[in-house]
Amino acid sequence: MSKITFTKTRMPAAHMGKASDYPVLYTGKRFYKGSVLGEEEGLYLNFGGVQCGLPYTAQDSYDHTEQMREFDAAILENDCLRATFLPGVGGKLWSLYDKRRERELLASNPVFKPCNLAIRNAWTAGGVEFNCGVRGHNPLTCDKIFAAEGVGEDGEPFLRLYAFERIRAITYQMDFYLPEGSAFLLARMRLVNGADLPVPIYWWGNIAVPQEEGARILVPADKTYVNHKTDPVYIIDIPMVNGVDQSYPTNHVETIDHFYRIPENSRKFEAHIRRDGTGIIHASTRRLKGRKMFVWGMSVGGQNWQRFLTNKDGQPYVEIQAGLAYTQNESLLFPAHTAWEWVEAYGAVEMDPGKVHGAYRESRVNVEKWLDEHLSERDLDDFLMRTKKDAVKGTTTAFYGEPWGTLDDEIKVSLGGKRTASYLDFGPVGKEQELWQRLLQTGKFDEPAPEEAPASFMVQDEWFELLKKCVKERDQENWYAWYHLGLSWFAREDYERAENCFRKSLELQESTWAFHGLANVAEAQGEREEASRYMREALLRNSENVTITKQAIRAAFLAEDYGLVEEIFDRGKKLWPEDGLLWCYHAMALAHTGELEEAKEIFETWGGEKVVDRREAADAITDEYIYTLRELAKKEGHPCGEDEEPEVPCYIDYRMYYTRMRE
């Protein structure tokens, strides 16, 4: 029999800090992709894209100090495998250990180290991450979700991880099994849309595997959709591209995504196999049709990111991924009152190296034959059907997440509907949910003092309708209700109505929150000077808050108001003297006001790993350093040519899409 242990695990970890008081508003069209594909491809490119992270707040107050810290852990094991999950880190599968071969199958990060890659900012590398809702590293990736133990119809225990995702307002659960003697971890996934309308849905699992010379990715596809930098999505034949075998991750110089076009009737799997023929394989039932390889690339920028995301003991990694759609530029339409289910399998593979490192097609056929012998597609289909009753069984909760599912059930029942997944225990509502519960029960919204941080945010349709009703009736003069209604319009990208609501809120009561909303409306409409002005007003009313300080200094720089950049920096450095991002904005302002030597010195001191919240793919620090070097060269009488690249120290260069190899 397998067993489940709920325990604590300790590891070196950075300090996460509390979540921000501010919602994640305008993030721009970061994920919008053009296309040169033919209509026969039938992809849902850009469907379901969102430009904000509402109703979530930012997770942006972490540091990179390394101390031993304790994490909740759920361990599922049998005589073959030991799977360690961290419910407090989005339910991430932190480690999958092969007991028989005494080795780790994943690239397991030896340190908990948040970096700025997710929808809410904080994200950690390594292990297996499960992303549900909208494109990107999901809002719960560094948050706690529920963990429980159940017993299947066959008497086997299973580990259930589950949560209510608030952007799409859907429930997701992941039931993990390790049957006696099984060399595969089986994951039975279930998404439930309990609403009256269909919603766009996104699901991708990211599996970090070791990046090693001679390791290969094998997948049953001859073509891949390529998602590179700002290029439109295009399709290429694989594995050979310009004479280079793309199935070997270390052959890639720059960061790149390959989304494999597995034929409809082919088996769905992806394997990472080392030089010696060992590795990990991931397979699924057919609903999970997408497969991907992500590589940071071997260039200076990609390798800097690899080091930045871990510590000196960390393993460079590649990701093999699996999703509902063919690419991550898509969401699918998830019908109302529907559940989608599938099974995934994770296991060790061990083959004759000659059979997996020869001709590409022959090698992948050999892997598929191995997989069919050890875990057939019919085995997975049968398991999906055999555990159907397990999926709707009650379980015993060991670790609790946030009870948003309870609140959602309450509003659905009040409107004559039913609970979305009545067998899931979401626990009693807490302080963050109570103001919404009171709105539901009384039709009136809270009205706290403007200095108080909002307890929480909700923007889904049912709460949106209640907010519209309350400002027409009992809350016409409630600044807080108008502010939250503005957020609901903002989430729907109706910026005119959002602006009107924020202004009405300010007429009734000035607050940092409504000014922050107006600043984001202005930025969404390309009005940078207005955005900076409103962000400054928001900062003046909450000047010791790190989120608004960094947003204000960024807005001031984009508006080319370098005096305001310096004003914000002078105040901010007293509160956060070691913050690398603030120092780099200071350097940018100096560079653009002629203080080039000082700017260069600051960039070289603060522009590397001290910028702990450097945004993935945001190259402003490197670009502004290059600008500084060019201006210095011009000032000194030997200007750089248009195609001439000034020498950038490697430790500052985090450009993912720039070909530069370390000497």
N, C-alpha and C positions, 0 to 999 in steps of 0.2 A: 504494500500500500504506500502511496505517497503521503506526505504529511505537510501541514502548514504551520508555520511558527510566526506569531506576531511578536516583534521584539524591537530593540533599538540597535542601531549600528553607528559607529563613530568613524569619522574621517576628517582629514584636514579640510577646513571650509572657510570661505569668506563670510562676512557678516551680511545677511540679506537686507536688513532694515525693514521698516514698515512700508506698506504700500502708500503711494501718494494720495493726497486729498483731492487731486484734480483728475477729471476723466481724460481718457485718451481721445482727443478730438482729431483735427485734420492731420492725416498722415500722407496725403497726396496720392497720386496714381502710381504708387511704387510698383504695383504688380500688373499694370496695364501692359498688354503685349499686342503689337501689330502682328500680321501674318502674311506670308507669301504662299500659304498652302492652298491647294485646290479645294473646291467645294465637296469633293468626294471624301475628304478626311472626316468631315462631320464632327469636328471638335466643338466644345462649348467655350471657346476662348473668351475670357473676360466676363462670362456669365457669373453672377453672384459676387462680383468684386465689391468691396467696401472701402471707404476712404477714412474711416475712423475706427476706434476700438471701443466705442460705447457699447455697453454700459460699464466697461471695466476702467479701473484707474491704473496709472502707471506703476511699475515696480522698478524704481530708479534710484533708490537710496542705498544700494549695496556698496561694498568696498572690495578690495582684493587682499585684505589681510588674511593670513592663513593660521587658523587656530583649530584645535580639535573640537568638533561639535557633534551633537547627537541627533540622529534622524530616526523617525519611525520607519520600520522595515517590515515587509511581509515576505517570508521565505517559503517557497514551494519547492519540494524536492522529492526525488525517488532515488533508486540505486544508481541511476545514470546521470541525472542532471540536478543542479541546484540553481534555481532562479530567484534572484533577490530584487524585489520591487520597493520603490520609495514612494508611498502614498502622499507624502508631503511635498514631493517634487513632481506633481502631475501624474503620479503612478508610473513613472519611468522604470523600465526594466534596467536596473543599474548594472547587473552582472548576470551572465548565463555561463555557469561553470560545468565543464564536462568532467565528471568524477572519474570515469574510467580511463581517460587519457590524461587526467590531471592538468587541464589547461582551460583558460578563459576563451570563450568563443567570440566575445564582443570586444570592441575597444572600450574598455571600462575606465572612465575617468578616475584617477586616484584622488581627485580633489573636487569639492563642490565650489565652482567658480562662476558666478553669474556674469554674463556679458550681454551687450545690447544687440540682440538678434531677433527678438520675439515681438509680437504685437504689443505687448505691454512693456517691452524693453528687455527684462531679465530672461536669460536662457542659459542652459548648461549643455556642454558637449558630452558625447559618449553615450553608451547604452542604447536602448530602444525607446524612442519618444513616440507617443500616440497623439496625433493632431486632428482635432475634430472642430468643425464649425466653418471658419472662413480661412482663406489662404494665409499661410504664415505659421510660425511656431505658435502653437495655440495659447489662448489667454490663461489657461490653467497649467502651463508647462512648469512654472515655478510656484504653484499654489497647491494647497492640499485638496485631495479628492477622497472619496469613501473607499474603505477596504473592508471586506467581509468574507466569512467562510461559509460555504454551503456544502451539502452532501448530495451527490447525484443519484439518479434512479438506480444506478448500478452499485451504489454504496461508496463510490470513490469521492474523496473531498475535492472541492474546487475553490479557487481564490477568485473573488469577484471584486473588481475595481469599477467605480461608476461615478457619474457626476451629471449635473444639469448644466448645459452650455447656454449662456444667456444671450449671445448675439443671435443665434438661430433658434433659441428657445426649444432645444431638443434634449432628450436624455440619451446618454450613451453608457454602455456597460461592456466590460471585458471580463469574460470568465475563463480562467486559465486552469488547465488540467495537465497532470503528469501521471498517466496511468502506470500501473505497476509494470516495470520492465521496459517502459517506453523510452526510446532515445530521442523523442521529439516532444518539445513543449507545445501543447495545443492551446490555441486561443480562440474562444468562441465569441465573436463580436456581435453586438446588437445595438442598432440605432433606432430610436422611436420618435416619430413626429406626432405629438398628440394634439396638434392645432387643427383648425378647420380649413386651413389653406396650405398648399404646398410651399416649401421653402427651398432655396438653394442649399446644397450640402457639400461639404469638402471633408475628405478623410485621407490622411497619409500617415503611414508609420515609417519612422526614420531609424534605420539600423546602422549604428556605427561599427565598422569592422576595421581591423588593423591595416594601415597603409604600409606595404612592404614591397621591396623590389621582387619582381617575379610573381606577385599575386595577381589573379585574374578574375574578372567578373564575367560569368556565363549566364545567358538568358536566351530563351527561345525566340529570338527576333533577328531580322536582317536589316531593319530600319530603326532609326531613332529620331524623335523630334528634338531639336536642339534649342535651348533657351540660353542664349549667351549675351550678357551685358544688355544693351538696349536694342540689339538686333531683333527684327521680327522673327517669330517662330518659323523654322524651316525644317525640312526632313532630309536626312542623308542616309546612305547605305553604310552599314558597318560590317566588319570591324575596321577595315582599312580606310583611313582618311589621309590623303596626301602622303601615302607610303608608310603611315604609322598605325600600328595596331592599337585601336582605341579601347580594346577590352582589358588592357593592362593600365590601371589607374596612374602609375608613375610615369607613363608616357605623355601625360597631359601637362602642359606648361602652365596654362592659365586656369582659373576657376571656371567650371562648366557644369551644366546639367545635361544629362542624356535621358530622355523619356522614351523608353523602348516601346515600339509598336508591335506587341505580341498579337499574332493573328487570333481572331475570335475563337476558333476551335482548338487552339493549342493549349497545352497545360501552362498554368501560371506559376512560374517560379523564378528565382534569381539566386545564384550561388557566388560566394566569394571563396576562391580556392588558392591556397598558397603554392609556392614553388614545389613543396614536397607532396602536394595532392590532398592536404588536409584543409579544412575550413568550415564554413557554415553555409547552410542552405535554408532558404525561406520559400515556402510554398503556400498556396491557398486554394480555396474553392473559387469558382469563376467570377463571382460578383466583384472580387478585388482584381480588376483587370490591368491596372497601371503598374509599371515597374520603372525604376529610375536608378541611375548612378549619379552621385554628386562627388566631385573632387575639388579640393581647394587648389590643386595644381602645384607644380614644383617651383614656381617662380618665387621671388623674394616675398611679395605680398601674401601669397597663399601660405607660405611656410611661416611667416610672421603670425598669421591668424592661428595656425595650428599650435604654435607655442603659447600664444596669448590665452587660449581657451583652456589650458591645463597648467601643470607645473613641470618641474624638471624631471619628474618620474612619468610624465604623460606619454601616451602613444599617439603618433600621428594617425589620422583615421580617414577613411572613405565612408560614404554612406550608400548602402543599398536600400531602396525605399519601395513601398507598395501603397497604391491608392485606388480609390473608386473610379477615378477618371484616368484617361491616358496621360494627361499632363497636370502639373500644378497650377496652370493658368486657367483652370476650369473648375466650376462646381456643377453638380448634377441636380436635377429637379427632384426633390424628395416629396412624394405625395402626402397629402393630409391623412392622419389616422393610419399610419403605415409603420411597419417595422422592417428594417433591412438587416439581414443576418449573413454571416459568413464565418469560415474557419481559416485560421492561419496556423502554420507549423514552423517551428524553429528547431533545427537539429544540426549535429556535427556531421560533416561529410569526410570520408577518407577513401581516396582512390589512387590508382597507379598514376603517377605524375605524367607519364607518357600519354595517357588517355584524356587528359584535360589541358595539356599545354601543347597540343598539336594544332592541326587545322581547326579553325573556329567552329565551323558547322559540325564537324565530326566530334569535337570536344563537347559541345553543348548537347549533342545527341547522347553521348556517353553519360553525361550527368543526368539527363532525363531518364535513361535506362536505370541508372543507379537509384534514382528517386522512386521510380515505379516499383522496383524490387523491395525497397525499404518502407515506402509509404505511398501507396497508390492513390490516384485521384478518387477512386471509388471509396477508399478508406476514409478520406476527408468528407466526402459527401455523406457517407453512412454516419460518420460521427456527428455531422451537423443535424441530421434527422434524429439520431438516437438521443441527443441531448436537448431536444426541443423543449421538453417539460422542465428540464433543469433551468432553462433560461428565464422562466417565469416563476421560479420558486423563491420563497423567502430565504434570507440568509441571516447570519449572526454578525452584526457590525462590530468591528474591532477598532477602526480609526474613522473618525468623522471628518467630512469636508464641510463646505458651506451649504446651509439648508435652503438654497434657492428652489430646489425641486418641490419642497413642501409649500412654499409660497405660490409657485406655479399651479400646483394642484388646487390650492384654495381658490384662486381666481377662476380656474376652469370650472370647478364645481359650482361656484356662485353664478356663473353664466349658463348653467344648465348642462354642462359637459361632465366629463368624468376624469379621474386622475389618469395621468399619462402611463405610469408604470407602478401600479398600486403595490406590487411586491417589493419595491425598493424602499428602504428606510432612509429618508433624508433628514430625520431628526426634527426637533422643535425649532421654530423660528428664533432668530437671535436679534441683536440690536440693529444690524444692518437691514433686516427685513421688516422690522416692526412698523416703521413709518408707512410702508406700503400696505401692510396689513391694516393699519388704522384708516388709510385712505379707502381701502376696500370696504371696511366695516361702517365708516361714517360718511363717506363722500367728501371729506374735508382733509386737506393736506396740512402737514406740520408747517410751522413758520418760525424756525429758530433765528437767533441773532445772526447777523451777517458775518460776524467773526468766527462763528462755529463752522467747522469743516462739515460738508454734507456727509450724512451717514452712508449713503449708497446711491446708486443710479439705476433706473430701469427705463428701457425704451421700446420694449416689445409692444405689439399692437394692443393687447388688452389693457395695459397700463397707460398707453398713449390715449386711448379713448376715455379712460377715467380722468386723466389730467385735463383733457379738453373740456370735459363736462364740469369739472370742479371750478375752473377759472370762469366759466359762464354763470355759475350758480354761487356757491358758498365762498369761493376763493378769488373773487374778482380783484381784491386788493392785496393779495398774498404774493409778495415778491419772490418767494421760494418756489411757489407753484409755477409762476410764469418762467422762472429760470429753468426748471425741469422740463416744462413744455418746449422751451427753446431747444433743449438738448434733443428731445424727440424729433423735432423738425430737422435739426442738424443731422441726426443719424439717417434721415431720409433724403439728405442732400437738398432740402428745400431751404436754401440759405436766406432767402428773403423773409420767409416766415420766422425762421430761427432768429434773425436779426431783430425783427419786430418784437418778439417775445423777450429777448435779452434787454432791449431798450425799455420795454414796459417794466421789467424787473428793476432796472436801474432808476426809473422814475419813482418807483415805490420805495426803493431802498438800495443805496449804492453797496456793491459787494465786489470783492476780487473775482468771484465766480462768474458773474455776468460779464465783467470786463474781459475775462479770459475767453468766454464764449464769443464775444464780439471780435476779439483778436483773431480767433480761428476762422470766423466767418470771413473776415477781411483777407486772411491768407488764402483761404479756399477760392476767393475771387480774384487773386493776384494783386491785391492792394497792399503792398508791403509796408508802405509808410504808415497806413492806417493800422495795420496789424501790429507794428512796433509801438505805436502810440497807445493802443488799447492794452497791449501786454505790459507796458510801463505802468499804466494805471492799476492793472491787476497786481503788479509787483509792489507798488507803493502801499497796498492794503494788506500785504502778506510778505514782508520783505525778508523774513527769515526762513522761507520755504525754498528748498533746493530745486524742486520741480519748476516753479514759476521763475526762479532766478535764471535757470539755464534756458528756459523757453524765451525769456525776455532778452537775454544777451544774444541768442541766435536771431531773434526777430530784428533786433537793432542792427546786427551785422548785415542781414539780408537787405535791410532798408538803407544801408550805407551810412548809418548814423553812428559814426565812430566815437563821437563824444559820449553818446549814450552807452556804447559798449564799455568805455572806460569808467563811466559812472557806476554801471552795474558791477563791473569787475572789482572796483575799489571797495564796494560794499561786500561783495561776495567773498573776496579773499580773506576778509576778517573772520568770516564764519567757517569757510572751508578752504584753509590755506594750502592744502595739498591736492586740490582738485585740478587735474591736468587739463580737462576740457575748458574750464574757465581761464586758465593761463594761456591756452592756445587761442581763444577768442581775443584775449588781450594782445597777444602777438599779432594776430591778424589786423586789429585796429592800428597798432603801431606801424605795421608795414604799409598800410594804406594812408598813413599820415606822415610818411617820410622817415620814421625812426627805424630804418632798415637793420642796422647792426644789432640794436637791442632786440628787435623782433626775431632775427636769426638765432641769437643766443637763447631766447626763451623757447623757440621751437625745438632747438637741439637739447634743451634740458627737460622739457615737459612733453614733447610730442610723440614719445614712444609708448611704453607700457603704462606710464602714469595716467594715460587717458583711459580709465577703467570702463567708461561707458561709451567708448568709440562705437559708432553705428556701422554695422556690416554694410559694405559697398559704398559708404559715404567717404569720399576721398578729399574732403575739404582741407584737412590738416596738411596732407602731402601736397595738394595743389597750391595752397597758400604759401607753403614753404618754398615751393618752386618759384612762385611769383616773387617772393622776397629775394631769392637768389638771382633771378633775372634782373630785377630792379637794381640790386647791388652791382651786378656786372655792368649794367648800363651806366650807373653813377660813376663807376671806376674806369669807364672809357673802353671797355671791351664787351659790348653787348653780345648776348647769345644769338645764334641764328634761329630762324623759326623752327627748324627741325632739330635743333641742338638741345639735348636734355642736360640741364645742370646736374652735378653730382649730388644725389640725395643719399644721406647715410641710410644704410639698410634698415636700421632699427626704427626709422620714421616711416618707412615705405610699406603701407598696408593696402596698396592697390591690388585688387583681385584680378583685374582684367588688363594687366600690363606685363609684357614679356620681359622679365629681367631675372637672370639666374645669378645666384650667389657665387662669387669667385672661389 
